Amino acid sequence: MIANKSIPIICLALGQVLTGYGQNSGHSPKVPLASDFVSSPLRNSIELELNASTTEVWALIGKLERMPEYSSGLKKVDAKYNGSGYCEGFICTFLPMEEGMPETTHTEIMKWYQPNVGLASMAEEPNPLGLKNSLGFLVLKSEGTKTILQWSQYFDAYSEESLKMNIEGFRLALNEDIANNLIQKFGGRILENYAQQL
């Protein structure tokens, strides 16, 4: 399978997640670590400084069904929320890689979701991307009128070929497409941009 420009996102998160990320307040909300969910290594990540408040950024990022607005390879995202507004999971439908090819769907299960702070989701297994122990981890940190967004992808794969394909897929989707689209939307700059070299 050739990497599609939006290959999985969230499927969404970011390395070096620190306790204390979140809104400015008397006490910072607790943010989990990637190792609380998976043992797989960090493969791709971005850190952006966006010219908007965490509330403004979360209004886009925290509504998973809005992901096609900043990820050009997605056709749609169906998100499921409970009565408290907590996202429990979502299904990404990717645009066909070539005309005449079928659409691909990918399911993510939410493991952590805290408004204006962040989210973490794991890919359902088995999945068409060949991912194992896959975690998308996104954290927001308020810095005055700006927001630091960290988004990282941790995963293993069923084969070396699949591993390389997904690292390249996330490089195109997260490190290029999503990073640039969020900066275009809110203004700002890239602070860090990492894709593992194999």
C-alpha atoms as an extended CHARMM CRD file, in Angstrom:
* protein
*
       198  EXT
         1         1  MET       CA              0.0000000000        0.0000000000        0.0000000000  PROA      1               0.0000000000
         2         2  ILE       CA              1.4060000000        3.3990000000       -0.9740000000  PROA      2               0.0000000000
         3         3  ALA       CA              1.3710000000        6.0850000000        1.7320000000  PROA      3               0.0000000000
         4         4  ASN       CA             -1.5130000000        8.4990000000        1.2910000000  PROA      4               0.0000000000
         5         5  LYS       CA             -0.9190000000       12.1880000000        2.0340000000  PROA      5               0.0000000000
         6         6  SER       CA             -2.9980000000       12.0210000000        5.1870000000  PROA      6               0.0000000000
         7         7  ILE       CA             -2.0200000000        8.6030000000        6.4270000000  PROA      7               0.0000000000
         8         8  PRO       CA             -3.2110000000        8.3670000000        9.7340000000  PROA      8               0.0000000000
         9         9  ILE       CA             -3.0920000000       11.1740000000       11.6760000000  PROA      9               0.0000000000
        10        10  ILE       CA             -4.3340000000       11.1550000000       14.6980000000  PROA      10              0.0000000000
        11        11  CYS       CA             -4.8350000000        9.4440000000       13.7850000000  PROA      11              0.0000000000
        12        12  LEU       CA             -3.2300000000       12.0490000000       15.9150000000  PROA      12              0.0000000000
        13        13  ALA       CA              0.3340000000       13.4960000000       19.3210000000  PROA      13              0.0000000000
        14        14  LEU       CA              3.7760000000       14.5030000000       20.4970000000  PROA      14              0.0000000000
        15        15  GLY       CA              6.9580000000       13.3870000000       22.1300000000  PROA      15              0.0000000000
        16        16  GLN       CA              8.1560000000       14.6390000000       25.4530000000  PROA      16              0.0000000000
        17        17  VAL       CA              4.6790000000       15.1350000000       26.8260000000  PROA      17              0.0000000000
        18        18  LEU       CA              5.1180000000       16.9320000000       30.1090000000  PROA      18              0.0000000000
        19        19  THR       CA              2.9640000000       17.2420000000       33.1810000000  PROA      19              0.0000000000
        20        20  GLY       CA              1.8940000000       20.8560000000       33.3490000000  PROA      20              0.0000000000
        21        21  TYR       CA              0.8560000000       21.2900000000       29.7430000000  PROA      21              0.0000000000
        22        22  GLY       CA             -2.5300000000       22.9310000000       29.4370000000  PROA      22              0.0000000000
        23        23  GLN       CA             -4.3140000000       26.1420000000       30.3430000000  PROA      23              0.0000000000
        24        24  ASN       CA             -2.7260000000       28.7520000000       32.5970000000  PROA      24              0.0000000000
        25        25  SER       CA             -4.3970000000       28.3260000000       35.9770000000  PROA      25              0.0000000000
        26        26  GLY       CA             -3.6220000000       27.8390000000       39.6440000000  PROA      26              0.0000000000
        27        27  HSD       CA             -2.7590000000       24.2280000000       38.9500000000  PROA      27              0.0000000000
        28        28  SER       CA             -1.9890000000       22.5600000000       35.6830000000  PROA      28              0.0000000000
        29        29  PRO       CA             -4.0400000000       19.5790000000       34.5640000000  PROA      29              0.0000000000
        30        30  LYS       CA             -2.3020000000       16.2250000000       34.6440000000  PROA      30              0.0000000000
        31        31  VAL       CA             -1.1180000000       15.0990000000       31.2590000000  PROA      31              0.0000000000
        32        32  PRO       CA             -0.3160000000       11.4120000000       30.7750000000  PROA      32              0.0000000000
        33        33  LEU       CA              2.8470000000       10.0870000000       29.1820000000  PROA      33              0.0000000000
        34        34  ALA       CA              2.9380000000        8.1470000000       25.9370000000  PROA      34              0.0000000000
        35        35  SER       CA              4.4190000000        5.2450000000       27.9210000000  PROA      35              0.0000000000
        36        36  ASP       CA              1.1650000000        5.0670000000       29.9070000000  PROA      36              0.0000000000
        37        37  PHE       CA             -0.4220000000        3.6480000000       26.7510000000  PROA      37              0.0000000000
        38        38  VAL       CA              2.2230000000        2.0700000000       24.5010000000  PROA      38              0.0000000000
        39        39  SER       CA              5.8280000000        0.8580000000       24.5350000000  PROA      39              0.0000000000
        40        40  SER       CA              6.4020000000        1.6740000000       20.8580000000  PROA      40              0.0000000000
        41        41  PRO       CA              8.9390000000        4.4020000000       19.9880000000  PROA      41              0.0000000000
        42        42  LEU       CA              8.3450000000        7.9220000000       18.7250000000  PROA      42              0.0000000000
        43        43  ARG       CA              8.3650000000        7.8940000000       14.9290000000  PROA      43              0.0000000000
        44        44  ASN       CA              7.0420000000       11.3340000000       13.9030000000  PROA      44              0.0000000000
        45        45  SER       CA              6.2980000000       14.6010000000       15.7080000000  PROA      45              0.0000000000
        46        46  ILE       CA              5.7230000000       18.3000000000       15.2510000000  PROA      46              0.0000000000
        47        47  GLU       CA              5.8350000000       21.2100000000       17.6580000000  PROA      47              0.0000000000
        48        48  LEU       CA              4.1220000000       24.3870000000       16.4860000000  PROA      48              0.0000000000
        49        49  GLU       CA              3.7390000000       27.8600000000       17.9300000000  PROA      49              0.0000000000
        50        50  LEU       CA              0.2940000000       29.0570000000       16.8340000000  PROA      50              0.0000000000
        51        51  ASN       CA             -0.9800000000       32.6340000000       17.0570000000  PROA      51              0.0000000000
        52        52  ALA       CA             -4.2370000000       31.6970000000       18.7800000000  PROA      52              0.0000000000
        53        53  SER       CA             -5.4850000000       30.7410000000       22.2410000000  PROA      53              0.0000000000
        54        54  THR       CA             -5.7770000000       27.1180000000       23.3120000000  PROA      54              0.0000000000
        55        55  THR       CA             -9.5680000000       27.5500000000       23.2470000000  PROA      55              0.0000000000
        56        56  GLU       CA             -9.4500000000       28.6070000000       19.5870000000  PROA      56              0.0000000000
        57        57  VAL       CA             -7.0690000000       25.8010000000       18.6260000000  PROA      57              0.0000000000
        58        58  TRP       CA             -9.0860000000       23.1970000000       20.5580000000  PROA      58              0.0000000000
        59        59  ALA       CA            -12.2980000000       24.3110000000       18.8260000000  PROA      59              0.0000000000
        60        60  LEU       CA            -10.7270000000       22.9120000000       15.6470000000  PROA      60              0.0000000000
        61        61  ILE       CA             -8.4480000000       20.1190000000       16.9010000000  PROA      61              0.0000000000
        62        62  GLY       CA            -10.7530000000       18.8350000000       19.6360000000  PROA      62              0.0000000000
        63        63  LYS       CA            -13.6100000000       18.2480000000       17.1980000000  PROA      63              0.0000000000
        64        64  LEU       CA            -12.2550000000       15.2520000000       15.3280000000  PROA      64              0.0000000000
        65        65  GLU       CA            -14.9020000000       15.5370000000       12.6060000000  PROA      65              0.0000000000
        66        66  ARG       CA            -13.1950000000       18.8210000000       11.5810000000  PROA      66              0.0000000000
        67        67  MET       CA             -9.9080000000       17.0830000000       10.7630000000  PROA      67              0.0000000000
        68        68  PRO       CA            -10.4810000000       17.2550000000        6.9650000000  PROA      68              0.0000000000
        69        69  GLU       CA            -10.2620000000       21.0610000000        7.3260000000  PROA      69              0.0000000000
        70        70  TYR       CA             -6.5150000000       20.7470000000        7.9600000000  PROA      70              0.0000000000
        71        71  SER       CA             -5.6460000000       17.3100000000        6.5640000000  PROA      71              0.0000000000
        72        72  SER       CA             -6.0430000000       17.3020000000        2.7950000000  PROA      72              0.0000000000
        73        73  GLY       CA             -5.9790000000       13.5120000000        2.3610000000  PROA      73              0.0000000000
        74        74  LEU       CA             -9.1350000000       12.9610000000        4.3920000000  PROA      74              0.0000000000
        75        75  LYS       CA            -12.5970000000       12.7500000000        2.9010000000  PROA      75              0.0000000000
        76        76  LYS       CA            -14.4000000000       12.7130000000        6.2540000000  PROA      76              0.0000000000
        77        77  VAL       CA            -14.0680000000       11.7920000000        9.9200000000  PROA      77              0.0000000000
        78        78  ASP       CA            -16.9350000000       10.3270000000       11.9290000000  PROA      78              0.0000000000
        79        79  ALA       CA            -16.4350000000       10.9910000000       15.6500000000  PROA      79              0.0000000000
        80        80  LYS       CA            -18.3850000000        9.5070000000       18.5520000000  PROA      80              0.0000000000
        81        81  TYR       CA            -18.9760000000       11.5670000000       21.7120000000  PROA      81              0.0000000000
        82        82  ASN       CA            -20.6390000000       10.5490000000       24.9660000000  PROA      82              0.0000000000
        83        83  GLY       CA            -23.2160000000       12.5960000000       26.8790000000  PROA      83              0.0000000000
        84        84  SER       CA            -20.4600000000       14.5870000000       28.5870000000  PROA      84              0.0000000000
        85        85  GLY       CA            -18.9110000000       15.6370000000       25.2780000000  PROA      85              0.0000000000
        86        86  TYR       CA            -15.9470000000       13.2500000000       25.6850000000  PROA      86              0.0000000000
        87        87  CYS       CA            -14.7940000000       11.8300000000       22.3660000000  PROA      87              0.0000000000
        88        88  GLU       CA            -14.6910000000        8.0290000000       22.5720000000  PROA      88              0.0000000000
        89        89  GLY       CA            -13.2730000000        7.3550000000       19.1220000000  PROA      89              0.0000000000
        90        90  PHE       CA            -13.3820000000        8.2410000000       15.4510000000  PROA      90              0.0000000000
        91        91  ILE       CA            -13.2240000000        6.7220000000       11.9760000000  PROA      91              0.0000000000
        92        92  CYS       CA            -11.1320000000        8.3620000000        9.2560000000  PROA      92              0.0000000000
        93        93  THR       CA            -12.1420000000        7.8980000000        5.6160000000  PROA      93              0.0000000000
        94        94  PHE       CA             -9.2130000000        8.6680000000        3.3150000000  PROA      94              0.0000000000
        95        95  LEU       CA             -9.5360000000        9.9160000000       -0.2230000000  PROA      95              0.0000000000
        96        96  PRO       CA             -8.5220000000        7.2640000000       -2.8030000000  PROA      96              0.0000000000
        97        97  MET       CA             -4.8090000000        7.3460000000       -3.5900000000  PROA      97              0.0000000000
        98        98  GLU       CA             -5.5870000000        6.9960000000       -7.2830000000  PROA      98              0.0000000000
        99        99  GLU       CA             -8.7430000000        7.4540000000       -9.3380000000  PROA      99              0.0000000000
       100       100  GLY       CA            -10.8160000000        4.2850000000       -9.3690000000  PROA      100             0.0000000000
       101       101  MET       CA             -9.2710000000        2.8890000000       -6.1820000000  PROA      101             0.0000000000
       102       102  PRO       CA            -11.4880000000        2.2440000000       -3.1410000000  PROA      102             0.0000000000
       103       103  GLU       CA            -11.5900000000        4.5240000000       -0.1290000000  PROA      103             0.0000000000
       104       104  THR       CA             -9.6920000000        3.4160000000        2.9730000000  PROA      104             0.0000000000
       105       105  THR       CA            -11.0730000000        3.6810000000        6.5010000000  PROA      105             0.0000000000
       106       106  HSD       CA             -9.1220000000        3.6850000000        9.7360000000  PROA      106             0.0000000000
       107       107  THR       CA            -10.5480000000        3.4940000000       13.2800000000  PROA      107             0.0000000000
       108       108  GLU       CA             -9.0490000000        5.1750000000       16.3600000000  PROA      108             0.0000000000
       109       109  ILE       CA            -10.0810000000        4.5400000000       19.9780000000  PROA      109             0.0000000000
       110       110  MET       CA             -9.7260000000        7.5010000000       22.3460000000  PROA      110             0.0000000000
       111       111  LYS       CA             -7.6310000000        6.8020000000       25.4500000000  PROA      111             0.0000000000
       112       112  TRP       CA             -7.3880000000       10.3370000000       26.8900000000  PROA      112             0.0000000000
       113       113  TYR       CA             -9.3950000000       13.4500000000       26.0440000000  PROA      113             0.0000000000
       114       114  GLN       CA             -9.2450000000       16.6860000000       28.0200000000  PROA      114             0.0000000000
       115       115  PRO       CA            -10.7320000000       19.8370000000       26.4680000000  PROA      115             0.0000000000
       116       116  ASN       CA             -8.2060000000       22.6240000000       25.7960000000  PROA      116             0.0000000000
       117       117  VAL       CA             -5.3840000000       20.3470000000       26.9800000000  PROA      117             0.0000000000
       118       118  GLY       CA             -5.0270000000       17.3600000000       24.6580000000  PROA      118             0.0000000000
       119       119  LEU       CA             -5.9780000000       13.8990000000       23.5060000000  PROA      119             0.0000000000
       120       120  ALA       CA             -4.5010000000       10.4760000000       22.8550000000  PROA      120             0.0000000000
       121       121  SER       CA             -5.8960000000        7.7880000000       20.5830000000  PROA      121             0.0000000000
       122       122  MET       CA             -4.8600000000        4.2840000000       19.5960000000  PROA      122             0.0000000000
       123       123  ALA       CA             -5.4020000000        2.5970000000       16.2470000000  PROA      123             0.0000000000
       124       124  GLU       CA             -7.7700000000       -0.3480000000       16.2620000000  PROA      124             0.0000000000
       125       125  GLU       CA             -5.9930000000       -3.5850000000       15.3690000000  PROA      125             0.0000000000
       126       126  PRO       CA             -5.7620000000       -5.0870000000       12.8530000000  PROA      126             0.0000000000
       127       127  ASN       CA             -5.8760000000       -2.0420000000       10.5690000000  PROA      127             0.0000000000
       128       128  PRO       CA             -5.2890000000       -1.4580000000        6.8480000000  PROA      128             0.0000000000
       129       129  LEU       CA             -2.1490000000        0.5620000000        7.5810000000  PROA      129             0.0000000000
       130       130  GLY       CA             -0.3280000000       -2.3510000000        9.2120000000  PROA      130             0.0000000000
       131       131  LEU       CA              0.2230000000       -0.4420000000       12.4730000000  PROA      131             0.0000000000
       132       132  LYS       CA              0.8220000000       -2.0550000000       15.8780000000  PROA      132             0.0000000000
       133       133  ASN       CA              0.8260000000       -0.3070000000       19.2580000000  PROA      133             0.0000000000
       134       134  SER       CA             -0.0120000000        2.9470000000       17.5020000000  PROA      134             0.0000000000
       135       135  LEU       CA             -0.6320000000        6.0800000000       19.5700000000  PROA      135             0.0000000000
       136       136  GLY       CA             -1.4980000000        9.5410000000       18.3240000000  PROA      136             0.0000000000
       137       137  PHE       CA             -0.7730000000       12.0490000000       21.1030000000  PROA      137             0.0000000000
       138       138  LEU       CA             -1.6060000000       15.7450000000       20.9840000000  PROA      138             0.0000000000
       139       139  VAL       CA             -0.9770000000       18.3060000000       23.7440000000  PROA      139             0.0000000000
       140       140  LEU       CA             -1.6580000000       22.0500000000       23.8920000000  PROA      140             0.0000000000
       141       141  LYS       CA              0.1970000000       24.5130000000       26.0940000000  PROA      141             0.0000000000
       142       142  SER       CA             -0.9710000000       28.0920000000       26.5870000000  PROA      142             0.0000000000
       143       143  GLU       CA              1.7290000000       30.7460000000       26.3510000000  PROA      143             0.0000000000
       144       144  GLY       CA              0.1190000000       34.1600000000       26.6660000000  PROA      144             0.0000000000
       145       145  THR       CA             -1.8850000000       34.7790000000       23.5030000000  PROA      145             0.0000000000
       146       146  LYS       CA             -0.1750000000       31.8820000000       21.7030000000  PROA      146             0.0000000000
       147       147  THR       CA             -0.4860000000       28.1020000000       21.8630000000  PROA      147             0.0000000000
       148       148  ILE       CA              2.2740000000       25.5170000000       21.6810000000  PROA      148             0.0000000000
       149       149  LEU       CA              0.8860000000       22.4480000000       19.9240000000  PROA      149             0.0000000000
       150       150  GLN       CA              2.7620000000       19.1790000000       20.2120000000  PROA      150             0.0000000000
       151       151  TRP       CA              1.5730000000       16.2610000000       18.1030000000  PROA      151             0.0000000000
       152       152  SER       CA              3.3960000000       12.9210000000       18.0690000000  PROA      152             0.0000000000
       153       153  GLN       CA              2.9570000000        9.4810000000       16.5590000000  PROA      153             0.0000000000
       154       154  TYR       CA              4.2670000000        6.3500000000       18.2580000000  PROA      154             0.0000000000
       155       155  PHE       CA              3.9450000000        3.0020000000       16.5090000000  PROA      155             0.0000000000
       156       156  ASP       CA              5.3710000000       -0.3080000000       15.4480000000  PROA      156             0.0000000000
       157       157  ALA       CA              4.3790000000       -2.1990000000       12.3130000000  PROA      157             0.0000000000
       158       158  TYR       CA              3.9570000000       -5.7740000000       11.1120000000  PROA      158             0.0000000000
       159       159  SER       CA              6.8470000000       -5.5270000000        8.6720000000  PROA      159             0.0000000000
       160       160  GLU       CA              9.8720000000       -3.3530000000        7.9020000000  PROA      160             0.0000000000
       161       161  GLU       CA              8.2010000000       -2.2580000000        4.6650000000  PROA      161             0.0000000000
       162       162  SER       CA              5.0550000000       -1.2230000000        6.5180000000  PROA      162             0.0000000000
       163       163  LEU       CA              7.1130000000        0.6280000000        9.1320000000  PROA      163             0.0000000000
       164       164  LYS       CA              8.9490000000        2.6570000000        6.4820000000  PROA      164             0.0000000000
       165       165  MET       CA              5.7090000000        3.3120000000        4.6000000000  PROA      165             0.0000000000
       166       166  ASN       CA              3.9860000000        4.6780000000        7.7080000000  PROA      166             0.0000000000
       167       167  ILE       CA              6.9110000000        6.8770000000        8.7570000000  PROA      167             0.0000000000
       168       168  GLU       CA              6.8770000000        8.3890000000        5.2750000000  PROA      168             0.0000000000
       169       169  GLY       CA              3.0720000000        8.6060000000        5.3310000000  PROA      169             0.0000000000
       170       170  PHE       CA              3.1240000000       10.5280000000        8.6130000000  PROA      170             0.0000000000
       171       171  ARG       CA              5.9570000000       12.7170000000        7.3050000000  PROA      171             0.0000000000
       172       172  LEU       CA              3.7380000000       13.7800000000        4.4240000000  PROA      172             0.0000000000
       173       173  ALA       CA              0.5260000000       14.0110000000        6.4550000000  PROA      173             0.0000000000
       174       174  LEU       CA              1.6520000000       15.3210000000        9.8430000000  PROA      174             0.0000000000
       175       175  ASN       CA              5.0760000000       16.8710000000        9.3480000000  PROA      175             0.0000000000
       176       176  GLU       CA              4.1410000000       18.6530000000        6.1150000000  PROA      176             0.0000000000
       177       177  ASP       CA              0.4160000000       18.8190000000        5.3250000000  PROA      177             0.0000000000
       178       178  ILE       CA             -1.0830000000       19.2560000000        8.8010000000  PROA      178             0.0000000000
       179       179  ALA       CA              1.7450000000       21.4140000000       10.1540000000  PROA      179             0.0000000000
       180       180  ASN       CA              1.5320000000       23.8350000000        7.2310000000  PROA      180             0.0000000000
       181       181  ASN       CA             -2.2810000000       23.9220000000        7.1930000000  PROA      181             0.0000000000
       182       182  LEU       CA             -2.4890000000       24.7450000000       10.9190000000  PROA      182             0.0000000000
       183       183  ILE       CA              0.0460000000       27.5420000000       10.5330000000  PROA      183             0.0000000000
       184       184  GLN       CA             -1.8840000000       28.8820000000        7.5490000000  PROA      184             0.0000000000
       185       185  LYS       CA             -5.0950000000       28.7370000000        9.6080000000  PROA      185             0.0000000000
       186       186  PHE       CA             -3.8390000000       30.3620000000       12.8150000000  PROA      186             0.0000000000
       187       187  GLY       CA             -0.5190000000       31.9370000000       11.9050000000  PROA      187             0.0000000000
       188       188  GLY       CA              2.6680000000       30.9090000000       13.6730000000  PROA      188             0.0000000000
       189       189  ARG       CA              5.7610000000       28.8240000000       13.0390000000  PROA      189             0.0000000000
       190       190  ILE       CA              7.2690000000       25.3530000000       13.2840000000  PROA      190             0.0000000000
       191       191  LEU       CA              9.4460000000       24.8830000000       16.3910000000  PROA      191             0.0000000000
       192       192  GLU       CA             10.3280000000       21.2190000000       15.7920000000  PROA      192             0.0000000000
       193       193  ASN       CA              9.6800000000       18.7730000000       13.0010000000  PROA      193             0.0000000000
       194       194  TYR       CA             10.8190000000       15.1630000000       13.4790000000  PROA      194             0.0000000000
       195       195  ALA       CA             10.5360000000       12.0660000000       11.2970000000  PROA      195             0.0000000000
       196       196  GLN       CA             12.6070000000        9.0100000000       12.2350000000  PROA      196             0.0000000000
       197       197  GLN       CA             15.2820000000        8.0280000000        9.7680000000  PROA      197             0.0000000000
       198       198  LEU       CA             15.6260000000        4.2670000000        9.2210000000  PROA      198             0.0000000000
